[in-house]
Amino acid sequence: MSTRTPITLMAQATPSRSPLAARPQRTRRARSSRWLAALPVAAGLVTLLPQTGHASISCSDYAAAHAPTFYFHPDEQYLPMTMTAFIKHSTLKDADDNVLASSMSSVADLINASEGDSDEYLEMDEDWGTDTHNIDVGIYYNCADHTDEAYPYVDIMYSFLTAYNGCEGMRTKTVDVWGSNAKKRNFAMCSLGRHYGDWEHVTVRQYITDPLQQIITNAHGDSYFWGVTGSVASPRVYVALNTHGTWPFPGTWTTYDVYDDSGFTDVLGILAIEIANGLVTYFGMPRVQSIEVVDITTTSELLDTSGGAYHVLTPDDYTLSHIKDTSAIYDYTGRWGQTTSNKHIDGPVGNIPNINDDNFTSAVQDAMDNGGLNDYKTGKGPTGPWTKDWWIDGE
């Protein structure tokens, strides 16, 4: 199955004057192994803000009009929750691990207990966080007004909080002892990528003077721009298994190439996986032909899957809450979740075809132990979206 890079998705030709002419914009490469029809296009809400001299529409009206429908993977354990739920099951600690508050029931309690230090963190109850399927769902939003630009628009940022970021998604291409029977498989590689607490987001950009809209997805801190004509009433957003990156389609989205059969491209290069731990044929041919870090929003080619349906959250299934620059939560700049060690490699979830999984796990563990994979050794809870420039200024 082929992989593709993001392109501008159009329901019809984009006018030549459009600001999307140079799209897609992206800060790093991503590609999908599956290509589906463009996002659904509905008759749109095209309104003008006060700077244009026309009737205004509030941020809350924009957010309600374009609130996304989220598709979480069938095997996703960690669904969005309210900040209040996270706070109720957490202890606030300072940088020296001293307890600042252990019984909180609201955002106000968190603000009152916080000393305003960015090194503070919420230590979440691990047992509670393992099952968050049956709690109140909160989606948080803010708007960035850019109606004074040449192509006026409004960004509506939607952000959600989950209890965990699970094990990193990976994809391998392997062959058998004869160098044939190539198979690509997606899997979660534990314990790479884990951390307590996870804030993720997607942005809807509504142009004012053109019937245009962009869906700006985000994964691992990088943004990807996708354009449609018209205005999508409730754009579909597919959320990656475990890591919760947001994407416009089901697919396998490569965010990082680790290795291919022409050589290593990065951190695992300190080991020759192609000759280490028996991952080769008798003729010296690599059994592992490629390794990628991926976001998985598809149910196909996954080693271990329930085969169930997506967890779908429509706007009717969640509460929208506006976090604007006057909100009290801005006073909390600490982290949502304690620090955890990921130095021990547990291995892939499922069985990678054509190779010995224990040997593969040992090779990754060797890389971790010998100076590689530094970004994966510890997992830290994230800070809230209001601590990021894009929450105020837009994408």
Secondary structure, DSSP 8 states (H G I E B T S, - for coil): ---B------SS---TT-TTTT---BSS--EES--------B-------GGGTS----HHHHHHHT--EEEE-TT-----B-HHHHHHTEEEE-TT--EEES---SHHHHHHH--S-TT-EEEE-HHHHT--SSS--EEEEEEEEETTSSS-EEEEEEEEEEEEE-SEEEEEEE--TTS-S-EEEEEEEETTT-EEEEEEEEEEEEESSSSEEEEEEEETTEEEEEEEESB-SS-EEEE-TTT--EESSSSEEEEEEEEETTEE-SGGGGS-TTTSTT-B-TT--BSEEEEEEEEE--STTBSS------EEE-GGGSEEEE--TT-GGGG--SEES--EE--S--EESS--TTS-HHHHHHHHHHHHHTT--GGGSEE---B-GGGSHHHHH--
